[in-house]
Every structure is written in C-alpha cells, then in structure tokens.
Amino acid sequence: MTILISDMNKINKFFLILVFILNFFIRFYNLGFNPSVRKISNENFITDSGNLIVDLHLNKIEDSFGLEREIKMMQGVVEVGLFNNIADTVIVGKEKSTEIFSRK
C-alpha cells in the first residue's frame, strides 16, 4: 500500500501541478498551461540535481492520465507531479484537521 501525504496547498479549486524539468518550458505557454518558474525569496528554486521546477496553473483537469502522458512526452520534462496510480490513500493536512482520501 502507498500513502501520499500533502497539505492544503495541493488541494484547492484550481489545480497547481509541479513539473520537474530541464531548462525548457516555452511549449507550456503555447499549450495554455500558464507556467511559472517556482521561486523562493525571489530566486529560481533549483533542485538538488540543478534543475528548475515549473508550476503549471490549470483551471481544471479533464483527463489526468492523458495530461501526465502529454507532459512527460515533452522534450526536457523529467517528472510530473500528478502521481496517477501511485497512492492508495492520500492524507491532506489542513490548518486544524486532516482529510483522508482512499482509492475506490
């Protein structure tokens, strides 16, 4: 069994998807994914392997498996933060409580 633990920043009415990439993301603009390079203290966040993370700001996701496949096929993409079929249970930390989602 796999359990994914998150906080409320990942659960909201809009979908914020992290994408671990090499220094290439202009195609995301062309597809309307509204990318932004992740920043910490106004500096680009650099992963331990020296790459950038680009956050894609989407209003909704119709087909998460298709979207994950489409993004992973793009040149320069290393990993996608959709986690399809990875967790059996997701635990979301809220400000004063937790919410548990289990695969049906």
C-alpha positions in Angstrom: 0.0 0.0 0.0 1.3 3.5 -0.8 0.2 6.6 1.1 0.6 10.1 -0.1 0.7 12.9 2.5 0.0 16.5 1.4 -1.0 19.9 2.8 -3.8 22.2 1.7 -1.6 23.9 -0.9 -2.2 20.9 -3.2 -6.0 20.8 -2.6 -8.0 23.8 -3.9 -10.5 24.8 -6.6 -7.6 25.3 -9.1 -5.0 22.8 -9.9 -1.4 23.6 -9.4 0.8 20.9 -10.9 4.6 20.9 -10.4 6.7 19.7 -13.3 10.3 18.8 -12.7 12.1 19.9 -15.9 15.4 20.7 -17.6 15.7 24.4 -18.6 13.0 24.1 -21.2 9.3 25.2 -20.8 8.2 27.6 -23.5 6.0 24.9 -25.0 3.8 25.1 -21.9 2.9 28.7 -22.8 1.8 27.6 -26.3 -0.5 25.0 -24.8 -2.1 27.4 -22.4 -0.7 25.8 -19.2 0.2 29.2 -17.7 3.7 28.1 -16.4 5.7 29.9 -13.8 9.2 29.0 -12.5 9.0 28.1 -8.8 10.7 30.8 -6.7 12.0 31.0 -3.2 12.8 34.5 -1.9 12.5 35.8 -5.5 15.2 33.4 -6.7 14.6 30.4 -9.0 14.2 27.3 -7.0 16.9 24.9 -8.1 16.5 21.2 -7.4 19.3 19.1 -5.8 20.2 17.9 -9.3 20.5 21.5 -10.6 17.2 21.8 -12.5 14.2 24.1 -12.3 10.6 23.3 -11.3 7.9 24.9 -13.3 4.4 25.1 -11.8 1.5 24.8 -14.3 -1.6 26.7 -13.3 -4.7 25.0 -14.7 -8.4 25.7 -14.1 -9.4 22.1 -14.3 -8.1 18.7 -15.4 -10.3 16.6 -17.6 -8.0 13.6 -18.0 -5.1 13.4 -15.6 -3.6 10.3 -17.2 -3.7 11.9 -20.7 -2.3 15.2 -19.3 0.5 13.3 -17.5 1.4 11.4 -20.7 1.3 14.6 -22.8 3.6 16.5 -20.4 6.0 13.6 -19.9 6.4 13.3 -23.7 7.7 16.9 -24.0 11.3 17.5 -24.5 13.1 18.5 -21.3 10.5 17.1 -18.8 12.0 14.9 -16.1 8.9 14.2 -13.9 5.3 15.4 -13.4 3.7 15.8 -10.0 0.3 14.3 -10.8 1.1 10.9 -9.1 -1.5 8.9 -11.1 -2.0 5.4 -9.7 0.8 5.8 -7.1 -1.1 6.2 -3.9 -3.9 4.1 -2.4 -4.5 6.7 0.3 -3.9 10.5 0.3 -3.7 12.3 3.6 -4.2 16.1 3.3 -3.1 18.3 6.2 -5.4 21.2 6.7 -4.9 24.1 9.1 -6.8 22.4 12.0 -7.6 18.9 10.7 -6.7 16.3 8.1 -8.7 14.8 5.3 -8.2 11.2 4.1 -9.0 10.1 0.5 -8.9 6.4 -0.4 -8.9 4.8 -3.8 -12.2 3.2 -4.6 
